[in-house]
């Protein structure tokens, strides 16, 4: 199917969906995040390692897997520094019900003690969005990371 | 009851082998000495052979002693290592982490070298050096290199050191039957943490901190066999921990690992620490390898590799990747907790902080919560450093029996 430009209203709705996913994760409102996702949602974090010349998958879950991951988070020890996700939607290619959306992603980390903010990660959201009616839903998200070092790390997906 | 300053620094009521002075983690001079006496004299893993699949493939490596290296496979299939330093003006020869170079040419003045370390071109050689200096005088500094124990590429800067086989001794015996098939690295990432390298190695040498890991508590500590796992110390400071059966499905959403590992029981887990800062961590179905590169007394770079079998089908590899990521990936359940733990130690025991004692006093017949693995490490460290870990500057006046 040929891709086409979405209508302005659809594009606005899709952009808002992407930004709402960031807000929900920033607020650790995992239910709100999953509510933005389709039932057949798939979430994957990938990165390329030049050191071993390989593409790597770092996380890969369906919607139920993400739900479980979020539910298990309180059982684990975490760094409490809040993360702030900034996305900018670059392209929206509309093809029937499914729309491919490419966004730039920047993740910032702010220390609790003193509030110093540092750039934590950069990458892209490669999203597939189902536009079925008026409310778009996230069907697939691939977080393609450029950053591969996170210091002492992070439990919570971007 | 809380303690005042004198009580805080009172010698612990243990033998001297059961505690260390925190200055071994914070002192710049001790760190520089460790680079010379420990890292530059030990066999160190530089990379894995699967990272150099073809002729002329190279990998650059920041040796923990501070010297940058090139590890390269020649067209004779031999893997060699050299200082990544041009013998002319000391420039870096290869900048990228990997690549393929029939000739290694310095960007500065175009001196060239082959993968055997021979200098093959000096630009305007005769005009500049006449007969006083020639290519034969300008070979690269070669570093002893051996491949072994799972296909890892080991380097040793000390030309007079023992062989790799002698260095390892019996330490990797528990893994012998499990590394007969060629392995392949499928995961690689690094973490930089403000902590001392020994504290990371300690974390790999004691399991008492399983209290920090919810995953390990439910899949291991609460399962039969956990408290029977035993530490064994080996010559040269290496140590191993015996296996048990991990119950992966005890973690909510977890499941038993479907893809196996040659010779290892389902749910098996063997961990072997190699002095001074490498750890083989084999859980069915993934081998994780940690290699530490200290960047300062309170700054550490850890390289994390995940390995499967080279013969894996795509389906088997996908399962290993998933198993790896569950606990050991950058977004996994355990690794972040371990890194946070040593980050906290580095924060509390940073350079300039008041010295304290760090206890390794648990004795449980060398079973899983005994701290004998760390005691074994520090005995070797003290021997090589010619300093006692409990009194590195000789000013503590520590008695054998408090």
HADDOCK unambig.tbl for C-alpha pairs under 7 A between the chains (distance, minus, plus):
assign (segid A and resid 49 and name CA) (segid B and resid 188 and name CA) 6.74 0.50 0.50
assign (segid A and resid 50 and name CA) (segid B and resid 98 and name CA) 6.95 0.50 0.50
assign (segid A and resid 51 and name CA) (segid B and resid 97 and name CA) 5.62 0.50 0.50
assign (segid A and resid 51 and name CA) (segid B and resid 98 and name CA) 5.83 0.50 0.50
assign (segid A and resid 52 and name CA) (segid B and resid 51 and name CA) 5.53 0.50 0.50
assign (segid A and resid 52 and name CA) (segid B and resid 188 and name CA) 6.94 0.50 0.50
assign (segid A and resid 56 and name CA) (segid B and resid 187 and name CA) 6.44 0.50 0.50
assign (segid A and resid 58 and name CA) (segid B and resid 325 and name CA) 5.92 0.50 0.50
assign (segid A and resid 58 and name CA) (segid B and resid 329 and name CA) 5.98 0.50 0.50
assign (segid A and resid 58 and name CA) (segid B and resid 330 and name CA) 6.82 0.50 0.50
assign (segid A and resid 58 and name CA) (segid B and resid 331 and name CA) 6.80 0.50 0.50
assign (segid A and resid 59 and name CA) (segid B and resid 325 and name CA) 6.38 0.50 0.50
assign (segid A and resid 59 and name CA) (segid B and resid 331 and name CA) 6.84 0.50 0.50
assign (segid A and resid 68 and name CA) (segid B and resid 253 and name CA) 6.60 0.50 0.50
assign (segid A and resid 75 and name CA) (segid B and resid 214 and name CA) 6.31 0.50 0.50
assign (segid A and resid 76 and name CA) (segid B and resid 213 and name CA) 6.86 0.50 0.50
assign (segid A and resid 76 and name CA) (segid B and resid 214 and name CA) 5.98 0.50 0.50
assign (segid A and resid 77 and name CA) (segid B and resid 337 and name CA) 6.01 0.50 0.50
assign (segid A and resid 78 and name CA) (segid B and resid 337 and name CA) 6.79 0.50 0.50
assign (segid A and resid 148 and name CA) (segid B and resid 189 and name CA) 6.37 0.50 0.50
assign (segid A and resid 149 and name CA) (segid B and resid 189 and name CA) 6.93 0.50 0.50
assign (segid A and resid 149 and name CA) (segid B and resid 190 and name CA) 5.77 0.50 0.50
assign (segid A and resid 149 and name CA) (segid B and resid 191 and name CA) 5.48 0.50 0.50
assign (segid A and resid 150 and name CA) (segid B and resid 191 and name CA) 6.30 0.50 0.50
assign (segid A and resid 151 and name CA) (segid B and resid 191 and name CA) 4.93 0.50 0.50
assign (segid A and resid 151 and name CA) (segid B and resid 192 and name CA) 5.02 0.50 0.50
assign (segid A and resid 151 and name CA) (segid B and resid 193 and name CA) 5.57 0.50 0.50
assign (segid A and resid 152 and name CA) (segid B and resid 191 and name CA) 6.76 0.50 0.50
assign (segid A and resid 152 and name CA) (segid B and resid 193 and name CA) 6.26 0.50 0.50
assign (segid A and resid 152 and name CA) (segid B and resid 336 and name CA) 5.83 0.50 0.50
assign (segid A and resid 152 and name CA) (segid B and resid 339 and name CA) 4.81 0.50 0.50
assign (segid A and resid 152 and name CA) (segid B and resid 340 and name CA) 5.41 0.50 0.50
assign (segid A and resid 152 and name CA) (segid B and resid 343 and name CA) 6.96 0.50 0.50
assign (segid A and resid 153 and name CA) (segid B and resid 330 and name CA) 6.53 0.50 0.50
assign (segid A and resid 153 and name CA) (segid B and resid 336 and name CA) 5.06 0.50 0.50
assign (segid A and resid 154 and name CA) (segid B and resid 331 and name CA) 6.25 0.50 0.50
assign (segid A and resid 154 and name CA) (segid B and resid 336 and name CA) 6.16 0.50 0.50
assign (segid A and resid 155 and name CA) (segid B and resid 331 and name CA) 5.27 0.50 0.50
assign (segid A and resid 155 and name CA) (segid B and resid 332 and name CA) 6.72 0.50 0.50
assign (segid A and resid 155 and name CA) (segid B and resid 333 and name CA) 6.94 0.50 0.50
assign (segid A and resid 155 and name CA) (segid B and resid 336 and name CA) 6.85 0.50 0.50
